[in-house]
Amino acid sequence: MTSLHSVYIHIPFCKKICPYCDFCKVLYNSSWVKAYLPKLKEEILDKYMGEEIRTIYIGGGTPSALSLEEIEYLLNLTNIFKKDKLKEFTFECNIEDINPALVSLLIRYGVTRVSLGIESFSFQNYPYLKRITNFEEALKKVEMLKEMGITNINVDLIYALPKEDEKTLKEDLNYLLKLNVPHISTYSLMVQDNTYLGVQKVKEINEDLDYDMYNLIQKVLTKNGYIHYELSNYAKEGYESLHNLVYWSNLEYYGFGCGASGYVFGVRYDNTKSLTNYLKGDTILHKEILDKLDIMKYELILNLRKTQGLNIREFYDKYAVNVADVFPVKDLLKTKELLYEDGYLKINPNYFYVMNEILIKLV
């Protein structure tokens, strides 16, 4: 048996398609869901090797777009896994889908964490999101989750939208703080070619303003007790996403479902994004069999997304080589783009915003 694994399950169905989203998704159709869930079960039974599972994350798409009966079928699939050592079980929801029946169902199947796609409260951002969250409704649903027993809650924020200014962003941040949730994920809008915004040739905002907004978010959230533990993520102490830390620590995980990705037994794989192909059983689109250098590259790149950085000793224990002997670390230490502190190699916080440029220099 290998070490503890994590599981990601992708549900590609949504009640509507957001113009900025480039994830694998289709409009909800009950007949498609009826065909999809048994195929998902087949894939799990075929790939899962019986390891103890530490974290489960059901994302999308919009898992909460399914009917209660469909969600129960989906949650029941997680009983295939060995869950004696399960530490975290996340389920993604839209605010409008939260109700007592759904929350009770989630709790009954062991869900411990809910991630809510808030995105923005500002009508100014509506043309680019085609969805705006009503604060009063959001607060009501968050309080419902807490009262029923799910207190580990994440909310997503999208910022740097066209025509957005710092005043609008501050208002969004103030609303998020009033929700009093322990985890906030923040994403600068990226206009992808295969989205509605991309087709409409919408331009991303000025890079300097994007940078100012990034700094504003960091300042406001850290001032209010959130730890900036990863490039886009903030958490109250003890509420860091255990599942996402699996990704950023280069640990292995299963990916099940149309459009999912996984990393198991030294192989990274991407499932097909074609629902038609997935329903035919043509599951895997691409596999990458990694050699030692490939694995070390992932180890470095992913760990540097964390503000804590890469544990130098752990790297040596894993690969019997010093990271500085494989990658041009010393050059970037001289320029102070990288720092070495308390046994960790990390990106200088002053350069965190341009992380990708540093990673390119490294690998």
KOLKOLVEX-984365 format. One record per residue (C-alpha): residue number from 1; y, x, z; chain. Coordinates in pm, 1 decimal, m for minus. Example, Ala and Ser with C-alpha at 12.3 -4.5 7.8 and 13.67 -1.06 7.14 Angstrom:
% KOLKOLVEX-984365
nr:1, py:m450.0, px:1230.0, pz:780.0, kette:A
nr:2, py:m106.0, px:1367.0, pz:714.0, kette:A
This chain:
% KOLKOLVEX-984365
nr:1, py:0.0, px:0.0, pz:0.0, kette:A
nr:2, py:349.2, px:124.4, pz:m76.9, kette:A
nr:3, py:648.4, px:93.5, pz:152.5, kette:A
nr:4, py:833.4, px:m227.8, pz:221.9, kette:A
nr:5, py:968.4, px:m401.2, pz:m86.3, kette:A
nr:6, py:1239.2, px:m651.8, pz:m162.0, kette:A
nr:7, py:1229.9, px:m946.3, pz:m399.8, kette:A
nr:8, py:1496.4, px:m1084.6, pz:m632.6, kette:A
nr:9, py:1428.6, px:m1420.8, pz:m801.2, kette:A
nr:10, py:1655.8, px:m1537.3, pz:m1083.0, kette:A
nr:11, py:1724.8, px:m1904.8, pz:m1150.0, kette:A
nr:12, py:1912.6, px:m1925.9, pz:m1482.9, kette:A
nr:13, py:2026.8, px:m2288.3, pz:m1457.0, kette:A
nr:14, py:2386.5, px:m2405.4, pz:m1399.6, kette:A
nr:15, py:2557.5, px:m2743.6, pz:m1397.5, kette:A
nr:16, py:2833.5, px:m2587.7, pz:m1608.0, kette:A
nr:17, py:2889.0, px:m2248.7, pz:m1772.5, kette:A
nr:18, py:3176.7, px:m2046.7, pz:m1628.8, kette:A
nr:19, py:3390.0, px:m1874.0, pz:m1896.1, kette:A
nr:20, py:3376.3, px:m1529.7, pz:m1728.6, kette:A
nr:21, py:3003.5, px:m1516.2, pz:m1647.1, kette:A
nr:22, py:2775.8, px:m1280.9, pz:m1841.4, kette:A
nr:23, py:2463.9, px:m1334.0, pz:m1630.6, kette:A
nr:24, py:2153.8, px:m1492.8, pz:m1780.1, kette:A
nr:25, py:2220.6, px:m1868.6, pz:m1762.7, kette:A
nr:26, py:2176.8, px:m2203.1, pz:m1942.6, kette:A
nr:27, py:2292.4, px:m2555.5, pz:m1866.1, kette:A
nr:28, py:2063.5, px:m2741.0, pz:m1626.0, kette:A
nr:29, py:1792.9, px:m2941.1, pz:m1799.9, kette:A
nr:30, py:1520.2, px:m3098.5, pz:m1586.2, kette:A
nr:31, py:1251.1, px:m3051.7, pz:m1851.8, kette:A
nr:32, py:1331.7, px:m2682.5, pz:m1878.3, kette:A
nr:33, py:1323.0, px:m2643.1, pz:m1500.3, kette:A
nr:34, py:988.7, px:m2823.8, pz:m1491.1, kette:A
nr:35, py:853.2, px:m2568.4, pz:m1741.1, kette:A
nr:36, py:1029.5, px:m2269.2, pz:m1583.3, kette:A
nr:37, py:912.8, px:m2288.9, pz:m1222.4, kette:A
nr:38, py:536.6, px:m2271.5, pz:m1300.1, kette:A
nr:39, py:604.4, px:m1971.4, pz:m1530.3, kette:A
nr:40, py:794.0, px:m1809.1, pz:m1244.1, kette:A
nr:41, py:489.6, px:m1865.2, pz:m1023.7, kette:A
nr:42, py:266.6, px:m1705.3, pz:m1288.2, kette:A
nr:43, py:489.4, px:m1398.0, pz:m1306.0, kette:A
nr:44, py:492.8, px:m1357.3, pz:m927.7, kette:A
nr:45, py:115.1, px:m1388.1, pz:m901.1, kette:A
nr:46, py:72.5, px:m1141.0, pz:m1186.6, kette:A
nr:47, py:311.5, px:m868.4, pz:m1061.2, kette:A
nr:48, py:317.7, px:m892.3, pz:m682.4, kette:A
nr:49, py:82.7, px:m636.6, pz:m525.6, kette:A
nr:50, py:69.0, px:m771.3, pz:m170.7, kette:A
nr:51, py:327.4, px:m551.6, pz:2.2, kette:A
nr:52, py:517.8, px:m660.5, pz:311.0, kette:A
nr:53, py:851.2, px:m802.6, pz:194.1, kette:A
nr:54, py:1166.5, px:m710.5, pz:384.2, kette:A
nr:55, py:1435.0, px:m904.2, pz:194.0, kette:A
nr:56, py:1438.5, px:m1194.0, pz:m53.1, kette:A
nr:57, py:1736.4, px:m1292.7, pz:m266.8, kette:A
nr:58, py:1738.0, px:m1603.7, pz:m486.5, kette:A
nr:59, py:2029.7, px:m1585.6, pz:m728.8, kette:A
nr:60, py:2140.4, px:m1702.8, pz:m1068.6, kette:A
nr:61, py:2271.0, px:m1890.0, pz:m1244.8, kette:A
nr:62, py:2300.7, px:m2145.3, pz:m971.0, kette:A
nr:63, py:1984.7, px:m2200.3, pz:m763.2, kette:A
nr:64, py:2150.3, px:m2493.3, pz:m583.4, kette:A
nr:65, py:2191.4, px:m2671.6, pz:m919.4, kette:A
nr:66, py:1824.9, px:m2769.9, pz:m896.1, kette:A
nr:67, py:1715.4, px:m3098.4, pz:m739.3, kette:A
nr:68, py:1587.5, px:m3091.5, pz:m381.4, kette:A
nr:69, py:1232.7, px:m3137.2, pz:m508.0, kette:A
nr:70, py:1272.9, px:m2846.0, pz:m748.9, kette:A
nr:71, py:1430.8, px:m2628.0, pz:m479.2, kette:A
nr:72, py:1138.6, px:m2701.9, pz:m246.4, kette:A
nr:73, py:892.8, px:m2596.3, pz:m519.6, kette:A
nr:74, py:1095.4, px:m2277.5, pz:m565.1, kette:A
nr:75, py:1112.5, px:m2200.1, pz:m192.7, kette:A
nr:76, py:741.7, px:m2265.6, pz:m157.8, kette:A
nr:77, py:678.3, px:m1986.1, pz:m409.1, kette:A
nr:78, py:813.4, px:m1738.3, pz:m153.4, kette:A
nr:79, py:511.0, px:m1817.4, pz:65.4, kette:A
nr:80, py:309.9, px:m1609.2, pz:m181.9, kette:A
nr:81, py:475.5, px:m1303.1, pz:m26.8, kette:A
nr:82, py:383.1, px:m1138.9, pz:301.2, kette:A
nr:83, py:688.3, px:m1218.1, pz:514.1, kette:A
nr:84, py:591.3, px:m1102.2, pz:864.9, kette:A
nr:85, py:855.1, px:m826.4, pz:842.9, kette:A
nr:86, py:1116.8, px:m1029.2, pz:655.6, kette:A
nr:87, py:1467.2, px:m939.5, pz:776.5, kette:A
nr:88, py:1691.3, px:m1133.7, pz:537.3, kette:A
nr:89, py:1647.5, px:m1425.8, pz:296.5, kette:A
nr:90, py:1953.5, px:m1510.9, pz:83.9, kette:A
nr:91, py:2005.6, px:m1820.7, pz:m129.6, kette:A
nr:92, py:2305.8, px:m1860.3, pz:m364.8, kette:A
nr:93, py:2487.1, px:m2195.1, pz:m358.2, kette:A
nr:94, py:2788.9, px:m2365.4, pz:m502.7, kette:A
nr:95, py:3014.8, px:m2525.5, pz:m242.3, kette:A
nr:96, py:2974.9, px:m2873.9, pz:m390.1, kette:A
nr:97, py:2594.3, px:m2855.3, pz:m359.4, kette:A
nr:98, py:2593.4, px:m2795.2, pz:16.7, kette:A
nr:99, py:2471.5, px:m3099.8, pz:211.8, kette:A
nr:100, py:2259.4, px:m3154.6, pz:525.1, kette:A
nr:101, py:1940.2, px:m3220.1, pz:328.5, kette:A
nr:102, py:1972.5, px:m2893.6, pz:133.8, kette:A
nr:103, py:2060.9, px:m2688.7, pz:442.2, kette:A
nr:104, py:1767.3, px:m2834.5, pz:635.8, kette:A
nr:105, py:1534.3, px:m2747.1, pz:348.3, kette:A
nr:106, py:1663.8, px:m2389.8, pz:331.2, kette:A
nr:107, py:1619.0, px:m2342.0, pz:703.8, kette:A
nr:108, py:1267.2, px:m2488.2, pz:696.1, kette:A
nr:109, py:1163.1, px:m2221.6, pz:443.4, kette:A
nr:110, py:1321.8, px:m1935.3, pz:636.4, kette:A
nr:111, py:1651.3, px:m1881.1, pz:451.9, kette:A
nr:112, py:1878.0, px:m1680.9, pz:683.7, kette:A
nr:113, py:2177.4, px:m1612.4, pz:459.5, kette:A
nr:114, py:2377.3, px:m1816.1, pz:208.5, kette:A
nr:115, py:2605.7, px:m1674.7, pz:m60.0, kette:A
nr:116, py:2882.8, px:m1904.5, pz:m183.3, kette:A
nr:117, py:3061.6, px:m1867.0, pz:m515.7, kette:A
nr:118, py:3416.9, px:m1940.6, pz:m402.4, kette:A
nr:119, py:3590.9, px:m1725.4, pz:m670.0, kette:A
nr:120, py:3947.9, px:m1856.2, pz:m609.5, kette:A
nr:121, py:4150.6, px:m2131.7, pz:m444.4, kette:A
nr:122, py:4445.7, px:m2097.6, pz:m682.5, kette:A
nr:123, py:4513.4, px:m2345.7, pz:m964.1, kette:A
nr:124, py:4695.7, px:m2061.9, pz:m1138.6, kette:A
nr:125, py:4352.1, px:m1905.6, pz:m1201.5, kette:A
nr:126, py:4187.7, px:m2224.7, pz:m1326.9, kette:A
nr:127, py:4229.6, px:m2154.0, pz:m1702.7, kette:A
nr:128, py:4017.0, px:m1839.4, pz:m1664.8, kette:A
nr:129, py:3759.9, px:m1966.3, pz:m1413.7, kette:A
nr:130, py:3736.4, px:m2336.4, pz:m1508.4, kette:A
nr:131, py:3660.5, px:m2391.8, pz:m1141.2, kette:A
nr:132, py:3879.1, px:m2392.0, pz:m833.8, kette:A
nr:133, py:3747.6, px:m2429.7, pz:m481.3, kette:A
nr:134, py:3918.0, px:m2682.9, pz:m256.8, kette:A
nr:135, py:3982.9, px:m2507.5, pz:74.3, kette:A
nr:136, py:3927.2, px:m2815.5, pz:291.1, kette:A
nr:137, py:3590.3, px:m2879.3, pz:125.4, kette:A
nr:138, py:3494.6, px:m2511.8, pz:155.0, kette:A
nr:139, py:3583.0, px:m2506.5, pz:525.3, kette:A
nr:140, py:3385.5, px:m2826.9, pz:583.9, kette:A
nr:141, py:3075.7, px:m2687.7, pz:410.4, kette:A
nr:142, py:3098.2, px:m2349.0, pz:583.7, kette:A
nr:143, py:3125.4, px:m2524.8, pz:922.0, kette:A
nr:144, py:2824.3, px:m2738.5, pz:829.4, kette:A
nr:145, py:2618.4, px:m2426.7, pz:756.3, kette:A
nr:146, py:2718.1, px:m2269.0, pz:1086.0, kette:A
nr:147, py:2652.0, px:m2582.5, pz:1291.7, kette:A
nr:148, py:2307.5, px:m2624.5, pz:1136.8, kette:A
nr:149, py:2214.2, px:m2263.4, pz:1209.0, kette:A
nr:150, py:2305.2, px:m2045.2, pz:909.2, kette:A
nr:151, py:2584.0, px:m1817.1, pz:1029.6, kette:A
nr:152, py:2518.0, px:m1524.0, pz:794.4, kette:A
nr:153, py:2740.3, px:m1633.7, pz:504.4, kette:A
nr:154, py:2886.2, px:m1445.7, pz:209.5, kette:A
nr:155, py:3171.0, px:m1567.8, pz:m9.6, kette:A
nr:156, py:3261.4, px:m1427.0, pz:m351.6, kette:A
nr:157, py:3618.7, px:m1363.7, pz:m466.0, kette:A
nr:158, py:3724.4, px:m1288.6, pz:m823.3, kette:A
nr:159, py:4063.3, px:m1120.3, pz:m861.2, kette:A
nr:160, py:4273.2, px:m945.2, pz:m1126.1, kette:A
nr:161, py:4279.4, px:m1249.9, pz:m1349.3, kette:A
nr:162, py:4536.2, px:m1274.9, pz:m1630.4, kette:A
nr:163, py:4877.3, px:m1380.7, pz:m1494.9, kette:A
nr:164, py:4757.5, px:m1340.0, pz:m1135.2, kette:A
nr:165, py:4997.4, px:m1158.3, pz:m905.2, kette:A
nr:166, py:4965.6, px:m1009.1, pz:m557.9, kette:A
nr:167, py:5117.3, px:m1320.2, pz:m399.3, kette:A
nr:168, py:4835.9, px:m1538.2, pz:m538.3, kette:A
nr:169, py:4575.5, px:m1283.8, pz:m428.6, kette:A
nr:170, py:4722.0, px:m1276.5, pz:m75.0, kette:A
nr:171, py:4694.4, px:m1655.9, pz:m58.9, kette:A
nr:172, py:4327.9, px:m1638.2, pz:m163.8, kette:A
nr:173, py:4258.8, px:m1370.6, pz:96.8, kette:A
nr:174, py:4428.1, px:m1573.9, pz:369.6, kette:A
nr:175, py:4212.4, px:m1873.7, pz:284.5, kette:A
nr:176, py:3898.1, px:m1658.5, pz:293.5, kette:A
nr:177, py:3994.3, px:m1523.8, pz:635.7, kette:A
nr:178, py:4035.9, px:m1880.7, pz:763.2, kette:A
nr:179, py:3675.9, px:m1952.4, pz:663.2, kette:A
nr:180, py:3573.2, px:m1688.9, pz:918.7, kette:A
nr:181, py:3258.3, px:m1571.3, pz:740.5, kette:A
nr:182, py:3097.2, px:m1233.0, pz:811.9, kette:A
nr:183, py:3068.7, px:m1106.8, pz:451.4, kette:A
nr:184, py:3304.8, px:m1104.9, pz:152.1, kette:A
nr:185, py:3226.8, px:m975.1, pz:m197.9, kette:A
nr:186, py:3523.3, px:m903.6, pz:m426.0, kette:A
nr:187, py:3504.7, px:m855.2, pz:m801.8, kette:A
nr:188, py:3777.6, px:m752.3, pz:m1042.2, kette:A
nr:189, py:3754.5, px:m966.8, pz:m1355.2, kette:A
nr:190, py:3580.4, px:m788.8, pz:m1640.3, kette:A
nr:191, py:3604.7, px:m962.7, pz:m1975.9, kette:A
nr:192, py:3265.0, px:m929.8, pz:m2144.4, kette:A
nr:193, py:3219.4, px:m981.4, pz:m2519.7, kette:A
nr:194, py:2945.1, px:m1242.8, pz:m2483.2, kette:A
nr:195, py:3147.8, px:m1474.7, pz:m2257.5, kette:A
nr:196, py:3395.9, px:m1748.5, pz:m2344.1, kette:A
nr:197, py:3682.3, px:m1525.6, pz:m2228.3, kette:A
nr:198, py:3553.2, px:m1247.5, pz:m2451.2, kette:A
nr:199, py:3528.7, px:m1474.0, pz:m2753.5, kette:A
nr:200, py:3884.3, px:m1591.2, pz:m2685.7, kette:A
nr:201, py:3999.9, px:m1227.1, pz:m2676.2, kette:A
nr:202, py:4145.7, px:m1262.5, pz:m2327.3, kette:A
nr:203, py:4289.4, px:m930.1, pz:m2213.1, kette:A
nr:204, py:4225.0, px:m775.8, pz:m1873.1, kette:A
nr:205, py:4529.4, px:m712.6, pz:m1656.7, kette:A
nr:206, py:4722.1, px:m387.3, pz:m1638.7, kette:A
nr:207, py:4514.2, px:m117.0, pz:m1470.2, kette:A
nr:208, py:4793.4, px:m26.7, pz:m1228.4, kette:A
nr:209, py:4816.1, px:m387.0, pz:m1104.9, kette:A
nr:210, py:4437.3, px:m402.1, pz:m1077.7, kette:A
nr:211, py:4449.5, px:m88.9, pz:m861.6, kette:A
nr:212, py:4726.1, px:m234.5, pz:m643.4, kette:A
nr:213, py:4518.6, px:m550.6, pz:m594.5, kette:A
nr:214, py:4211.6, px:m345.2, pz:m504.0, kette:A
nr:215, py:4414.9, px:m164.0, pz:m238.3, kette:A
nr:216, py:4563.4, px:m490.2, pz:m111.6, kette:A
nr:217, py:4216.5, px:m638.2, pz:m61.5, kette:A
nr:218, py:4099.6, px:m327.4, pz:121.2, kette:A
nr:219, py:4405.6, px:m325.4, pz:346.1, kette:A
nr:220, py:4390.4, px:m696.1, pz:436.2, kette:A
nr:221, py:4016.8, px:m716.1, pz:497.8, kette:A
nr:222, py:3980.4, px:m393.2, pz:694.6, kette:A
nr:223, py:4281.1, px:m491.8, pz:906.8, kette:A
nr:224, py:4094.4, px:m813.0, pz:990.7, kette:A
nr:225, py:3775.3, px:m647.0, pz:1109.8, kette:A
nr:226, py:3574.7, px:m612.3, pz:789.9, kette:A
nr:227, py:3399.1, px:m284.4, pz:712.3, kette:A
nr:228, py:3435.7, px:m169.0, pz:351.8, kette:A
nr:229, py:3077.7, px:m47.7, pz:317.6, kette:A
nr:230, py:3032.8, px:m58.7, pz:m61.5, kette:A
nr:231, py:3264.1, px:m52.6, pz:m362.3, kette:A
nr:232, py:3297.2, px:m433.1, pz:m383.6, kette:A
nr:233, py:3167.8, px:m546.3, pz:m45.2, kette:A
nr:234, py:3308.2, px:m602.0, pz:303.5, kette:A
nr:235, py:3121.2, px:m709.9, pz:615.4, kette:A
nr:236, py:3168.2, px:m761.2, pz:985.7, kette:A
nr:237, py:2961.7, px:m508.1, pz:1180.9, kette:A
nr:238, py:2591.0, px:m587.1, pz:1153.3, kette:A
nr:239, py:2633.5, px:m824.9, pz:858.8, kette:A
nr:240, py:2599.3, px:m579.9, pz:568.5, kette:A
nr:241, py:2373.4, px:m724.4, pz:297.1, kette:A
nr:242, py:2030.4, px:m574.0, pz:364.3, kette:A
nr:243, py:1910.4, px:m681.4, pz:21.1, kette:A
nr:244, py:2196.4, px:m523.8, pz:m171.4, kette:A
nr:245, py:2161.2, px:m206.9, pz:35.7, kette:A
nr:246, py:1812.3, px:m180.7, pz:m114.1, kette:A
nr:247, py:1972.6, px:m148.3, pz:m459.0, kette:A
nr:248, py:2237.9, px:99.1, pz:m345.6, kette:A
nr:249, py:1983.6, px:312.9, pz:m158.0, kette:A
nr:250, py:1763.2, px:344.0, pz:m469.0, kette:A
nr:251, py:1473.4, px:166.6, pz:m297.4, kette:A
nr:252, py:1216.9, px:m31.3, pz:m493.1, kette:A
nr:253, py:1226.5, px:m407.2, pz:m542.5, kette:A
nr:254, py:1063.6, px:m676.9, pz:m749.4, kette:A
nr:255, py:1266.8, px:m878.8, pz:m999.4, kette:A
nr:256, py:1117.1, px:m1213.6, pz:m1102.2, kette:A
nr:257, py:1251.9, px:m1467.7, pz:m1347.8, kette:A
nr:258, py:1434.1, px:m1482.2, pz:m1679.0, kette:A
nr:259, py:1701.2, px:m1209.3, pz:m1688.7, kette:A
nr:260, py:1586.7, px:m1039.8, pz:m1366.1, kette:A
nr:261, py:1556.0, px:m662.9, pz:m1325.9, kette:A
nr:262, py:1321.7, px:m471.5, pz:m1098.7, kette:A
nr:263, py:1225.4, px:m122.7, pz:m985.2, kette:A
nr:264, py:863.6, px:m84.6, pz:m877.6, kette:A
nr:265, py:622.7, px:210.5, pz:m870.7, kette:A
nr:266, py:873.9, px:442.8, pz:m1038.7, kette:A
nr:267, py:941.0, px:203.7, pz:m1327.3, kette:A
nr:268, py:1269.0, px:18.7, pz:m1386.3, kette:A
nr:269, py:1233.0, px:m293.5, pz:m1596.9, kette:A
nr:270, py:1444.0, px:m574.0, pz:m1739.3, kette:A
nr:271, py:1304.3, px:m918.2, pz:m1805.5, kette:A
nr:272, py:1393.3, px:m1107.5, pz:m2121.0, kette:A
nr:273, py:1714.9, px:m1311.2, pz:m2114.6, kette:A
nr:274, py:1563.3, px:m1556.5, pz:m2362.6, kette:A
nr:275, py:1443.0, px:m1867.3, pz:m2182.8, kette:A
nr:276, py:1229.1, px:m1951.5, pz:m2486.6, kette:A
nr:277, py:1051.9, px:m1616.1, pz:m2470.8, kette:A
nr:278, py:1011.9, px:m1635.5, pz:m2094.2, kette:A
nr:279, py:847.6, px:m1976.7, pz:m2118.2, kette:A
nr:280, py:608.9, px:m1832.2, pz:m2379.5, kette:A
nr:281, py:508.4, px:m1564.8, pz:m2127.8, kette:A
nr:282, py:692.7, px:m1281.0, pz:m2305.5, kette:A
nr:283, py:843.6, px:m1168.2, pz:m1977.0, kette:A
nr:284, py:945.0, px:m803.3, pz:m1989.8, kette:A
nr:285, py:1205.7, px:m693.8, pz:m2242.5, kette:A
nr:286, py:1241.6, px:m326.3, pz:m2150.6, kette:A
nr:287, py:1073.0, px:m68.0, pz:m1929.0, kette:A
nr:288, py:1201.6, px:272.8, pz:m1824.3, kette:A
nr:289, py:940.5, px:508.6, pz:m1681.6, kette:A
nr:290, py:1137.1, px:753.0, pz:m1470.0, kette:A
nr:291, py:1075.1, px:1122.1, pz:m1423.5, kette:A
nr:292, py:1192.0, px:1310.0, pz:m1114.9, kette:A
nr:293, py:1535.0, px:1394.5, pz:m1261.0, kette:A
nr:294, py:1592.4, px:1029.9, pz:m1360.8, kette:A
nr:295, py:1509.1, px:912.7, pz:m1009.3, kette:A
nr:296, py:1741.5, px:1171.2, pz:m856.5, kette:A
nr:297, py:2023.7, px:1056.2, pz:m1086.1, kette:A
nr:298, py:1979.9, px:696.9, pz:m969.9, kette:A
nr:299, py:1960.9, px:818.2, pz:m610.0, kette:A
nr:300, py:2294.8, px:994.4, pz:m644.5, kette:A
nr:301, py:2481.3, px:730.0, pz:m845.7, kette:A
nr:302, py:2370.3, px:432.2, pz:m639.8, kette:A
nr:303, py:2423.0, px:591.7, pz:m299.0, kette:A
nr:304, py:2774.5, px:701.6, pz:m393.5, kette:A
nr:305, py:2867.4, px:332.5, pz:m435.1, kette:A
nr:306, py:2843.9, px:313.0, pz:m56.3, kette:A
nr:307, py:3144.8, px:434.8, pz:137.9, kette:A
nr:308, py:2905.3, px:623.7, pz:365.1, kette:A
nr:309, py:2767.6, px:807.3, pz:61.8, kette:A
nr:310, py:2445.2, px:1003.4, pz:8.2, kette:A
nr:311, py:2249.1, px:1147.5, pz:300.1, kette:A
nr:312, py:2198.7, px:1511.5, pz:198.2, kette:A
nr:313, py:1901.6, px:1567.9, pz:430.2, kette:A
nr:314, py:1719.8, px:1256.4, pz:312.3, kette:A
nr:315, py:1771.8, px:1363.2, pz:m49.1, kette:A
nr:316, py:1612.7, px:1700.8, pz:24.5, kette:A
nr:317, py:1324.3, px:1542.8, pz:216.0, kette:A
nr:318, py:1250.7, px:1312.4, pz:m77.2, kette:A
nr:319, py:1279.3, px:1560.1, pz:m362.7, kette:A
nr:320, py:1242.0, px:1909.2, pz:m204.5, kette:A
nr:321, py:1564.2, px:2020.3, pz:m371.4, kette:A
nr:322, py:1929.0, px:2040.2, pz:m272.5, kette:A
nr:323, py:2148.9, px:1790.2, pz:m454.3, kette:A
nr:324, py:2403.9, px:2066.1, pz:m526.1, kette:A
nr:325, py:2136.5, px:2265.3, pz:m712.0, kette:A
nr:326, py:2077.6, px:1978.2, pz:m956.3, kette:A
nr:327, py:2421.9, px:1823.6, pz:m1003.6, kette:A
nr:328, py:2773.5, px:1978.7, pz:m1029.4, kette:A
nr:329, py:2863.1, px:1873.1, pz:m677.5, kette:A
nr:330, py:3044.9, px:2194.1, pz:m582.5, kette:A
nr:331, py:3301.7, px:2157.1, pz:m860.1, kette:A
nr:332, py:3394.4, px:1808.1, pz:m740.7, kette:A
nr:333, py:3408.1, px:1921.8, pz:m379.2, kette:A
nr:334, py:3664.8, px:2181.1, pz:m483.6, kette:A
nr:335, py:3880.5, px:1915.1, pz:m648.9, kette:A
nr:336, py:3827.3, px:1692.7, pz:m342.4, kette:A
nr:337, py:3695.1, px:1410.1, pz:m561.5, kette:A
nr:338, py:3384.4, px:1439.8, pz:m344.5, kette:A
nr:339, py:3378.6, px:1503.3, pz:28.8, kette:A
nr:340, py:3106.5, px:1634.2, pz:259.5, kette:A
nr:341, py:3120.6, px:1478.7, pz:606.2, kette:A
nr:342, py:2862.5, px:1447.6, pz:885.0, kette:A
nr:343, py:2568.9, px:1522.1, pz:656.1, kette:A
nr:344, py:2681.0, px:1283.8, pz:382.2, kette:A
nr:345, py:2816.2, px:1348.4, pz:33.9, kette:A
nr:346, py:3065.1, px:1077.0, pz:m55.9, kette:A
nr:347, py:3343.7, px:991.3, pz:m293.8, kette:A
nr:348, py:3689.5, px:1060.8, pz:m154.8, kette:A
nr:349, py:3834.5, px:719.5, pz:m60.6, kette:A
nr:350, py:4145.6, px:809.6, pz:m262.5, kette:A
nr:351, py:3924.6, px:821.8, pz:m574.3, kette:A
nr:352, py:3700.1, px:524.7, pz:m499.1, kette:A
nr:353, py:3874.9, px:306.7, pz:m753.9, kette:A
nr:354, py:3791.9, px:554.4, pz:m1034.5, kette:A
nr:355, py:3435.7, px:602.9, pz:m915.6, kette:A
nr:356, py:3285.0, px:568.4, pz:m1264.9, kette:A
nr:357, py:3481.6, px:867.9, pz:m1392.9, kette:A
nr:358, py:3342.6, px:1079.6, pz:m1109.5, kette:A
nr:359, py:2985.8, px:961.6, pz:m1167.2, kette:A
nr:360, py:3014.1, px:1053.2, pz:m1534.6, kette:A
nr:361, py:3116.0, px:1405.3, pz:m1435.0, kette:A
nr:362, py:2814.4, px:1426.5, pz:m1205.5, kette:A
nr:363, py:2539.8, px:1307.5, pz:m1439.2, kette:A
